[in-house]
Amino acid sequence: MSQEHVEARRAQILEGARRCFARWGYDGATVPRLEKEIGLSHGAIFNYFPSKLDLCVALAREDHERFHR
């Protein structure tokens, strides 16, 4: 896989996860809901992020960086 593909897939996962967390909250954003919102399988999502917590932390880091710019 090219670096561009990896970055695009990570962005896709983060965008879908952001929508899912916004709608359902952390506890309500179950793996099936994440899969549906992102449009990828469990394996595809968690190949990029080891856990739901890691996914949430990645979003928080993005927001933190955006805030400081």
HTML snippet that shows the backbone in 3Dmol.js (N, CA, C, O; Angstrom):
<script src="https://3Dmol.org/build/3Dmol-min.js"></script>
<div id="view" style="width:600px;height:400px;position:relative"></div>
<script>
const pdb = `
ATOM      1  N   MET A   1       0.836  -1.190   0.000  1.00  0.00           N
ATOM      2  CA  MET A   1       0.000   0.000   0.000  1.00  0.00           C
ATOM      3  C   MET A   1       0.875   1.246   0.000  1.00  0.00           C
ATOM      4  O   MET A   1       1.915   1.296   0.657  1.00  0.00           O
ATOM      5  N   SER A   2       0.441   2.230  -0.736  1.00  0.00           N
ATOM      6  CA  SER A   2       1.174   3.496  -0.769  1.00  0.00           C
ATOM      7  C   SER A   2       0.868   4.304   0.493  1.00  0.00           C
ATOM      8  O   SER A   2      -0.134   4.072   1.169  1.00  0.00           O
ATOM      9  N   GLN A   3       1.732   5.234   0.788  1.00  0.00           N
ATOM     10  CA  GLN A   3       1.530   6.109   1.946  1.00  0.00           C
ATOM     11  C   GLN A   3       0.251   6.923   1.777  1.00  0.00           C
ATOM     12  O   GLN A   3      -0.449   7.192   2.753  1.00  0.00           O
ATOM     13  N   GLU A   4      -0.056   7.317   0.537  1.00  0.00           N
ATOM     14  CA  GLU A   4      -1.280   8.080   0.274  1.00  0.00           C
ATOM     15  C   GLU A   4      -2.516   7.256   0.604  1.00  0.00           C
ATOM     16  O   GLU A   4      -3.488   7.771   1.156  1.00  0.00           O
ATOM     17  N   HIS A   5      -2.471   5.965   0.260  1.00  0.00           N
ATOM     18  CA  HIS A   5      -3.596   5.079   0.564  1.00  0.00           C
ATOM     19  C   HIS A   5      -3.768   4.933   2.074  1.00  0.00           C
ATOM     20  O   HIS A   5      -4.888   4.993   2.580  1.00  0.00           O
ATOM     21  N   VAL A   6      -2.682   4.746   2.782  1.00  0.00           N
ATOM     22  CA  VAL A   6      -2.727   4.604   4.241  1.00  0.00           C
ATOM     23  C   VAL A   6      -3.312   5.864   4.867  1.00  0.00           C
ATOM     24  O   VAL A   6      -4.180   5.777   5.736  1.00  0.00           O
ATOM     25  N   GLU A   7      -2.850   7.025   4.437  1.00  0.00           N
ATOM     26  CA  GLU A   7      -3.349   8.286   4.993  1.00  0.00           C
ATOM     27  C   GLU A   7      -4.821   8.507   4.663  1.00  0.00           C
ATOM     28  O   GLU A   7      -5.578   8.989   5.507  1.00  0.00           O
ATOM     29  N   ALA A   8      -5.234   8.163   3.451  1.00  0.00           N
ATOM     30  CA  ALA A   8      -6.640   8.301   3.068  1.00  0.00           C
ATOM     31  C   ALA A   8      -7.522   7.367   3.889  1.00  0.00           C
ATOM     32  O   ALA A   8      -8.608   7.757   4.318  1.00  0.00           O
ATOM     33  N   ARG A   9      -7.070   6.151   4.107  1.00  0.00           N
ATOM     34  CA  ARG A   9      -7.857   5.192   4.897  1.00  0.00           C
ATOM     35  C   ARG A   9      -7.963   5.652   6.351  1.00  0.00           C
ATOM     36  O   ARG A   9      -9.036   5.565   6.948  1.00  0.00           O
ATOM     37  N   ARG A  10      -6.868   6.139   6.924  1.00  0.00           N
ATOM     38  CA  ARG A  10      -6.915   6.665   8.300  1.00  0.00           C
ATOM     39  C   ARG A  10      -7.904   7.826   8.393  1.00  0.00           C
ATOM     40  O   ARG A  10      -8.680   7.912   9.344  1.00  0.00           O
ATOM     41  N   ALA A  11      -7.871   8.718   7.399  1.00  0.00           N
ATOM     42  CA  ALA A  11      -8.793   9.858   7.390  1.00  0.00           C
ATOM     43  C   ALA A  11     -10.237   9.380   7.291  1.00  0.00           C
ATOM     44  O   ALA A  11     -11.111   9.917   7.972  1.00  0.00           O
ATOM     45  N   GLN A  12     -10.498   8.385   6.459  1.00  0.00           N
ATOM     46  CA  GLN A  12     -11.846   7.821   6.328  1.00  0.00           C
ATOM     47  C   GLN A  12     -12.320   7.257   7.663  1.00  0.00           C
ATOM     48  O   GLN A  12     -13.457   7.488   8.075  1.00  0.00           O
ATOM     49  N   ILE A  13     -11.455   6.529   8.324  1.00  0.00           N
ATOM     50  CA  ILE A  13     -11.805   5.925   9.614  1.00  0.00           C
ATOM     51  C   ILE A  13     -12.082   7.010  10.646  1.00  0.00           C
ATOM     52  O   ILE A  13     -13.074   6.938  11.371  1.00  0.00           O
ATOM     53  N   LEU A  14     -11.225   8.001  10.715  1.00  0.00           N
ATOM     54  CA  LEU A  14     -11.405   9.066  11.705  1.00  0.00           C
ATOM     55  C   LEU A  14     -12.673   9.876  11.442  1.00  0.00           C
ATOM     56  O   LEU A  14     -13.377  10.234  12.386  1.00  0.00           O
ATOM     57  N   GLU A  15     -12.974  10.169  10.190  1.00  0.00           N
ATOM     58  CA  GLU A  15     -14.197  10.929   9.875  1.00  0.00           C
ATOM     59  C   GLU A  15     -15.447  10.160  10.287  1.00  0.00           C
ATOM     60  O   GLU A  15     -16.361  10.721  10.891  1.00  0.00           O
ATOM     61  N   GLY A  16     -15.477   8.875   9.955  1.00  0.00           N
ATOM     62  CA  GLY A  16     -16.628   8.062  10.341  1.00  0.00           C
ATOM     63  C   GLY A  16     -16.734   7.895  11.843  1.00  0.00           C
ATOM     64  O   GLY A  16     -17.829   7.941  12.404  1.00  0.00           O
ATOM     65  N   ALA A  17     -15.603   7.700  12.492  1.00  0.00           N
ATOM     66  CA  ALA A  17     -15.611   7.557  13.957  1.00  0.00           C
ATOM     67  C   ALA A  17     -16.083   8.842  14.620  1.00  0.00           C
ATOM     68  O   ALA A  17     -16.822   8.795  15.603  1.00  0.00           O
ATOM     69  N   ARG A  18     -15.667   9.984  14.094  1.00  0.00           N
ATOM     70  CA  ARG A  18     -16.106  11.268  14.659  1.00  0.00           C
ATOM     71  C   ARG A  18     -17.639  11.378  14.595  1.00  0.00           C
ATOM     72  O   ARG A  18     -18.275  11.796  15.563  1.00  0.00           O
ATOM     73  N   ARG A  19     -18.219  11.004  13.457  1.00  0.00           N
ATOM     74  CA  ARG A  19     -19.684  11.051  13.324  1.00  0.00           C
ATOM     75  C   ARG A  19     -20.349  10.092  14.315  1.00  0.00           C
ATOM     76  O   ARG A  19     -21.347  10.430  14.952  1.00  0.00           O
ATOM     77  N   CYS A  20     -19.781   8.900  14.430  1.00  0.00           N
ATOM     78  CA  CYS A  20     -20.363   7.890  15.320  1.00  0.00           C
ATOM     79  C   CYS A  20     -20.281   8.323  16.784  1.00  0.00           C
ATOM     80  O   CYS A  20     -21.262   8.208  17.518  1.00  0.00           O
ATOM     81  N   PHE A  21     -19.119   8.819  17.212  1.00  0.00           N
ATOM     82  CA  PHE A  21     -18.965   9.290  18.593  1.00  0.00           C
ATOM     83  C   PHE A  21     -19.877  10.478  18.864  1.00  0.00           C
ATOM     84  O   PHE A  21     -20.439  10.595  19.953  1.00  0.00           O
ATOM     85  N   ALA A  22     -20.030  11.361  17.878  1.00  0.00           N
ATOM     86  CA  ALA A  22     -20.907  12.530  18.059  1.00  0.00           C
ATOM     87  C   ALA A  22     -22.352  12.097  18.244  1.00  0.00           C
ATOM     88  O   ALA A  22     -23.077  12.670  19.057  1.00  0.00           O
ATOM     89  N   ARG A  23     -22.769  11.093  17.494  1.00  0.00           N
ATOM     90  CA  ARG A  23     -24.152  10.634  17.565  1.00  0.00           C
ATOM     91  C   ARG A  23     -24.421   9.785  18.798  1.00  0.00           C
ATOM     92  O   ARG A  23     -25.452   9.951  19.450  1.00  0.00           O
ATOM     93  N   TRP A  24     -23.510   8.880  19.125  1.00  0.00           N
ATOM     94  CA  TRP A  24     -23.783   7.870  20.145  1.00  0.00           C
ATOM     95  C   TRP A  24     -22.980   8.026  21.434  1.00  0.00           C
ATOM     96  O   TRP A  24     -23.264   7.342  22.417  1.00  0.00           O
ATOM     97  N   GLY A  25     -21.989   8.908  21.450  1.00  0.00           N
ATOM     98  CA  GLY A  25     -21.098   9.002  22.606  1.00  0.00           C
ATOM     99  C   GLY A  25     -20.107   7.848  22.579  1.00  0.00           C
ATOM    100  O   GLY A  25     -20.221   6.938  21.759  1.00  0.00           O
ATOM    101  N   TYR A  26     -19.142   7.893  23.476  1.00  0.00           N
ATOM    102  CA  TYR A  26     -18.097   6.870  23.481  1.00  0.00           C
ATOM    103  C   TYR A  26     -18.676   5.479  23.744  1.00  0.00           C
ATOM    104  O   TYR A  26     -18.405   4.539  22.997  1.00  0.00           O
ATOM    105  N   ASP A  27     -19.466   5.352  24.797  1.00  0.00           N
ATOM    106  CA  ASP A  27     -20.011   4.032  25.157  1.00  0.00           C
ATOM    107  C   ASP A  27     -20.974   3.501  24.111  1.00  0.00           C
ATOM    108  O   ASP A  27     -21.010   2.298  23.853  1.00  0.00           O
ATOM    109  N   GLY A  28     -21.748   4.378  23.511  1.00  0.00           N
ATOM    110  CA  GLY A  28     -22.729   3.948  22.517  1.00  0.00           C
ATOM    111  C   GLY A  28     -22.144   3.663  21.144  1.00  0.00           C
ATOM    112  O   GLY A  28     -22.799   3.050  20.301  1.00  0.00           O
ATOM    113  N   ALA A  29     -20.919   4.104  20.919  1.00  0.00           N
ATOM    114  CA  ALA A  29     -20.255   3.866  19.623  1.00  0.00           C
ATOM    115  C   ALA A  29     -19.687   2.450  19.630  1.00  0.00           C
ATOM    116  O   ALA A  29     -18.482   2.241  19.770  1.00  0.00           O
ATOM    117  N   THR A  30     -20.572   1.507  19.479  1.00  0.00           N
ATOM    118  CA  THR A  30     -20.159   0.102  19.492  1.00  0.00           C
ATOM    119  C   THR A  30     -19.420  -0.232  18.197  1.00  0.00           C
ATOM    120  O   THR A  30     -19.488   0.513  17.220  1.00  0.00           O
ATOM    121  N   VAL A  31     -18.725  -1.347  18.207  1.00  0.00           N
ATOM    122  CA  VAL A  31     -17.997  -1.765  17.004  1.00  0.00           C
ATOM    123  C   VAL A  31     -18.946  -1.900  15.810  1.00  0.00           C
ATOM    124  O   VAL A  31     -18.615  -1.408  14.731  1.00  0.00           O
ATOM    125  N   PRO A  32     -20.109  -2.543  15.952  1.00  0.00           N
ATOM    126  CA  PRO A  32     -21.014  -2.601  14.798  1.00  0.00           C
ATOM    127  C   PRO A  32     -21.441  -1.215  14.298  1.00  0.00           C
ATOM    128  O   PRO A  32     -21.568  -1.012  13.091  1.00  0.00           O
ATOM    129  N   ARG A  33     -21.658  -0.279  15.195  1.00  0.00           N
ATOM    130  CA  ARG A  33     -22.023   1.073  14.779  1.00  0.00           C
ATOM    131  C   ARG A  33     -20.851   1.769  14.091  1.00  0.00           C
ATOM    132  O   ARG A  33     -21.039   2.467  13.095  1.00  0.00           O
ATOM    133  N   LEU A  34     -19.658   1.581  14.614  1.00  0.00           N
ATOM    134  CA  LEU A  34     -18.471   2.139  13.967  1.00  0.00           C
ATOM    135  C   LEU A  34     -18.305   1.559  12.565  1.00  0.00           C
ATOM    136  O   LEU A  34     -18.033   2.292  11.615  1.00  0.00           O
ATOM    137  N   GLU A  35     -18.468   0.255  12.441  1.00  0.00           N
ATOM    138  CA  GLU A  35     -18.344  -0.394  11.132  1.00  0.00           C
ATOM    139  C   GLU A  35     -19.345   0.197  10.139  1.00  0.00           C
ATOM    140  O   GLU A  35     -18.994   0.503   8.999  1.00  0.00           O
ATOM    141  N   LYS A  36     -20.574   0.352  10.577  1.00  0.00           N
ATOM    142  CA  LYS A  36     -21.616   0.879   9.694  1.00  0.00           C
ATOM    143  C   LYS A  36     -21.328   2.321   9.291  1.00  0.00           C
ATOM    144  O   LYS A  36     -21.456   2.679   8.120  1.00  0.00           O
ATOM    145  N   GLU A  37     -20.945   3.137  10.247  1.00  0.00           N
ATOM    146  CA  GLU A  37     -20.705   4.558   9.979  1.00  0.00           C
ATOM    147  C   GLU A  37     -19.468   4.765   9.109  1.00  0.00           C
ATOM    148  O   GLU A  37     -19.460   5.627   8.230  1.00  0.00           O
ATOM    149  N   ILE A  38     -18.435   3.983   9.352  1.00  0.00           N
ATOM    150  CA  ILE A  38     -17.187   4.126   8.605  1.00  0.00           C
ATOM    151  C   ILE A  38     -17.274   3.433   7.253  1.00  0.00           C
ATOM    152  O   ILE A  38     -16.661   3.872   6.280  1.00  0.00           O
ATOM    153  N   GLY A  39     -18.034   2.354   7.199  1.00  0.00           N
ATOM    154  CA  GLY A  39     -18.171   1.612   5.951  1.00  0.00           C
ATOM    155  C   GLY A  39     -17.074   0.593   5.739  1.00  0.00           C
ATOM    156  O   GLY A  39     -16.805   0.184   4.609  1.00  0.00           O
ATOM    157  N   LEU A  40     -16.436   0.181   6.829  1.00  0.00           N
ATOM    158  CA  LEU A  40     -15.363  -0.810   6.766  1.00  0.00           C
ATOM    159  C   LEU A  40     -15.605  -1.899   7.807  1.00  0.00           C
ATOM    160  O   LEU A  40     -16.373  -1.719   8.753  1.00  0.00           O
ATOM    161  N   SER A  41     -14.941  -3.017   7.613  1.00  0.00           N
ATOM    162  CA  SER A  41     -15.062  -4.123   8.561  1.00  0.00           C
ATOM    163  C   SER A  41     -14.259  -3.850   9.824  1.00  0.00           C
ATOM    164  O   SER A  41     -13.413  -2.958   9.869  1.00  0.00           O
ATOM    165  N   HIS A  42     -14.551  -4.643  10.843  1.00  0.00           N
ATOM    166  CA  HIS A  42     -13.821  -4.576  12.115  1.00  0.00           C
ATOM    167  C   HIS A  42     -12.320  -4.678  11.877  1.00  0.00           C
ATOM    168  O   HIS A  42     -11.545  -3.878  12.401  1.00  0.00           O
ATOM    169  N   GLY A  43     -11.917  -5.663  11.086  1.00  0.00           N
ATOM    170  CA  GLY A  43     -10.496  -5.877  10.808  1.00  0.00           C
ATOM    171  C   GLY A  43      -9.849  -4.695  10.109  1.00  0.00           C
ATOM    172  O   GLY A  43      -8.715  -4.329  10.417  1.00  0.00           O
ATOM    173  N   ALA A  44     -10.564  -4.104   9.174  1.00  0.00           N
ATOM    174  CA  ALA A  44     -10.015  -2.955   8.445  1.00  0.00           C
ATOM    175  C   ALA A  44      -9.835  -1.751   9.368  1.00  0.00           C
ATOM    176  O   ALA A  44      -8.833  -1.041   9.277  1.00  0.00           O
ATOM    177  N   ILE A  45     -10.790  -1.525  10.243  1.00  0.00           N
ATOM    178  CA  ILE A  45     -10.714  -0.391  11.171  1.00  0.00           C
ATOM    179  C   ILE A  45      -9.591  -0.603  12.172  1.00  0.00           C
ATOM    180  O   ILE A  45      -8.739   0.266  12.358  1.00  0.00           O
ATOM    181  N   PHE A  46      -9.595  -1.760  12.814  1.00  0.00           N
ATOM    182  CA  PHE A  46      -8.677  -1.985  13.922  1.00  0.00           C
ATOM    183  C   PHE A  46      -7.301  -2.447  13.470  1.00  0.00           C
ATOM    184  O   PHE A  46      -6.438  -2.740  14.297  1.00  0.00           O
ATOM    185  N   ASN A  47      -7.096  -2.512  12.172  1.00  0.00           N
ATOM    186  CA  ASN A  47      -5.757  -2.670  11.631  1.00  0.00           C
ATOM    187  C   ASN A  47      -5.009  -1.334  11.745  1.00  0.00           C
ATOM    188  O   ASN A  47      -3.784  -1.311  11.858  1.00  0.00           O
ATOM    189  N   TYR A  48      -5.750  -0.234  11.715  1.00  0.00           N
ATOM    190  CA  TYR A  48      -5.167   1.102  11.801  1.00  0.00           C
ATOM    191  C   TYR A  48      -5.156   1.641  13.218  1.00  0.00           C
ATOM    192  O   TYR A  48      -4.277   2.424  13.577  1.00  0.00           O
ATOM    193  N   PHE A  49      -6.109   1.238  14.015  1.00  0.00           N
ATOM    194  CA  PHE A  49      -6.226   1.681  15.402  1.00  0.00           C
ATOM    195  C   PHE A  49      -6.469   0.449  16.266  1.00  0.00           C
ATOM    196  O   PHE A  49      -7.469  -0.242  16.072  1.00  0.00           O
ATOM    197  N   PRO A  50      -5.582   0.155  17.217  1.00  0.00           N
ATOM    198  CA  PRO A  50      -5.688  -1.085  17.991  1.00  0.00           C
ATOM    199  C   PRO A  50      -6.978  -1.242  18.820  1.00  0.00           C
ATOM    200  O   PRO A  50      -7.396  -2.362  19.115  1.00  0.00           O
ATOM    201  N   SER A  51      -7.600  -0.113  19.191  1.00  0.00           N
ATOM    202  CA  SER A  51      -8.796  -0.201  20.026  1.00  0.00           C
ATOM    203  C   SER A  51      -9.680   1.021  19.804  1.00  0.00           C
ATOM    204  O   SER A  51      -9.273   1.998  19.176  1.00  0.00           O
ATOM    205  N   LYS A  52     -10.881   0.943  20.326  1.00  0.00           N
ATOM    206  CA  LYS A  52     -11.801   2.079  20.254  1.00  0.00           C
ATOM    207  C   LYS A  52     -11.212   3.267  21.013  1.00  0.00           C
ATOM    208  O   LYS A  52     -11.371   4.412  20.588  1.00  0.00           O
ATOM    209  N   LEU A  53     -10.543   3.008  22.116  1.00  0.00           N
ATOM    210  CA  LEU A  53      -9.910   4.083  22.880  1.00  0.00           C
ATOM    211  C   LEU A  53      -8.824   4.773  22.053  1.00  0.00           C
ATOM    212  O   LEU A  53      -8.725   6.000  22.064  1.00  0.00           O
ATOM    213  N   ASP A  54      -8.017   4.002  21.344  1.00  0.00           N
ATOM    214  CA  ASP A  54      -6.987   4.591  20.492  1.00  0.00           C
ATOM    215  C   ASP A  54      -7.609   5.463  19.400  1.00  0.00           C
ATOM    216  O   ASP A  54      -7.062   6.508  19.047  1.00  0.00           O
ATOM    217  N   LEU A  55      -8.722   5.041  18.882  1.00  0.00           N
ATOM    218  CA  LEU A  55      -9.442   5.812  17.876  1.00  0.00           C
ATOM    219  C   LEU A  55      -9.928   7.137  18.464  1.00  0.00           C
ATOM    220  O   LEU A  55      -9.790   8.189  17.839  1.00  0.00           O
ATOM    221  N   CYS A  56     -10.482   7.082  19.638  1.00  0.00           N
ATOM    222  CA  CYS A  56     -10.977   8.281  20.309  1.00  0.00           C
ATOM    223  C   CYS A  56      -9.824   9.237  20.650  1.00  0.00           C
ATOM    224  O   CYS A  56      -9.955  10.450  20.488  1.00  0.00           O
ATOM    225  N   VAL A  57      -8.716   8.700  21.113  1.00  0.00           N
ATOM    226  CA  VAL A  57      -7.544   9.520  21.438  1.00  0.00           C
ATOM    227  C   VAL A  57      -6.999  10.187  20.178  1.00  0.00           C
ATOM    228  O   VAL A  57      -6.587  11.346  20.229  1.00  0.00           O
ATOM    229  N   ALA A  58      -6.988   9.480  19.053  1.00  0.00           N
ATOM    230  CA  ALA A  58      -6.521  10.070  17.796  1.00  0.00           C
ATOM    231  C   ALA A  58      -7.394  11.263  17.407  1.00  0.00           C
ATOM    232  O   ALA A  58      -6.885  12.277  16.930  1.00  0.00           O
ATOM    233  N   LEU A  59      -8.688  11.144  17.607  1.00  0.00           N
ATOM    234  CA  LEU A  59      -9.588  12.267  17.323  1.00  0.00           C
ATOM    235  C   LEU A  59      -9.322  13.437  18.266  1.00  0.00           C
ATOM    236  O   LEU A  59      -9.320  14.592  17.841  1.00  0.00           O
ATOM    237  N   ALA A  60      -9.098  13.143  19.539  1.00  0.00           N
ATOM    238  CA  ALA A  60      -8.806  14.196  20.516  1.00  0.00           C
ATOM    239  C   ALA A  60      -7.504  14.907  20.156  1.00  0.00           C
ATOM    240  O   ALA A  60      -7.406  16.127  20.285  1.00  0.00           O
ATOM    241  N   ARG A  61      -6.509  14.149  19.706  1.00  0.00           N
ATOM    242  CA  ARG A  61      -5.239  14.767  19.297  1.00  0.00           C
ATOM    243  C   ARG A  61      -5.437  15.674  18.089  1.00  0.00           C
ATOM    244  O   ARG A  61      -4.886  16.773  18.037  1.00  0.00           O
ATOM    245  N   GLU A  62      -6.223  15.215  17.117  1.00  0.00           N
ATOM    246  CA  GLU A  62      -6.519  16.058  15.953  1.00  0.00           C
ATOM    247  C   GLU A  62      -7.173  17.360  16.380  1.00  0.00           C
ATOM    248  O   GLU A  62      -6.793  18.435  15.914  1.00  0.00           O
ATOM    249  N   ASP A  63      -8.156  17.264  17.267  1.00  0.00           N
ATOM    250  CA  ASP A  63      -8.861  18.457  17.739  1.00  0.00           C
ATOM    251  C   ASP A  63      -7.916  19.383  18.490  1.00  0.00           C
ATOM    252  O   ASP A  63      -7.971  20.601  18.324  1.00  0.00           O
ATOM    253  N   HIS A  64      -7.058  18.811  19.307  1.00  0.00           N
ATOM    254  CA  HIS A  64      -6.094  19.589  20.082  1.00  0.00           C
ATOM    255  C   HIS A  64      -5.145  20.346  19.145  1.00  0.00           C
ATOM    256  O   HIS A  64      -4.885  21.533  19.341  1.00  0.00           O
ATOM    257  N   GLU A  65      -4.636  19.655  18.136  1.00  0.00           N
ATOM    258  CA  GLU A  65      -3.735  20.301  17.174  1.00  0.00           C
ATOM    259  C   GLU A  65      -4.444  21.393  16.401  1.00  0.00           C
ATOM    260  O   GLU A  65      -3.879  22.464  16.179  1.00  0.00           O
ATOM    261  N   ARG A  66      -5.685  21.133  15.987  1.00  0.00           N
ATOM    262  CA  ARG A  66      -6.470  22.125  15.246  1.00  0.00           C
ATOM    263  C   ARG A  66      -6.721  23.358  16.113  1.00  0.00           C
ATOM    264  O   ARG A  66      -6.651  24.488  15.628  1.00  0.00           O
ATOM    265  N   PHE A  67      -7.011  23.140  17.388  1.00  0.00           N
ATOM    266  CA  PHE A  67      -7.270  24.245  18.314  1.00  0.00           C
ATOM    267  C   PHE A  67      -6.033  25.136  18.454  1.00  0.00           C
ATOM    268  O   PHE A  67      -6.147  26.360  18.514  1.00  0.00           O
ATOM    269  N   HIS A  68      -4.867  24.525  18.505  1.00  0.00           N
ATOM    270  CA  HIS A  68      -3.638  25.292  18.714  1.00  0.00           C
ATOM    271  C   HIS A  68      -3.133  25.976  17.444  1.00  0.00           C
ATOM    272  O   HIS A  68      -2.278  26.858  17.516  1.00  0.00           O
ATOM    273  N   ARG A  69      -3.649  25.581  16.297  1.00  0.00           N
ATOM    274  CA  ARG A  69      -3.286  26.297  15.052  1.00  0.00           C
ATOM    275  C   ARG A  69      -4.111  27.538  14.976  1.00  0.00           C
ATOM    276  O   ARG A  69      -3.986  28.304  14.021  1.00  0.00           O
TER     277      ARG A  69
END
`;
const viewer = $3Dmol.createViewer("view");
viewer.addModel(pdb, "pdb");
viewer.setStyle({}, {cartoon: {color: "spectrum"}});
viewer.zoomTo();
viewer.render();
</script>
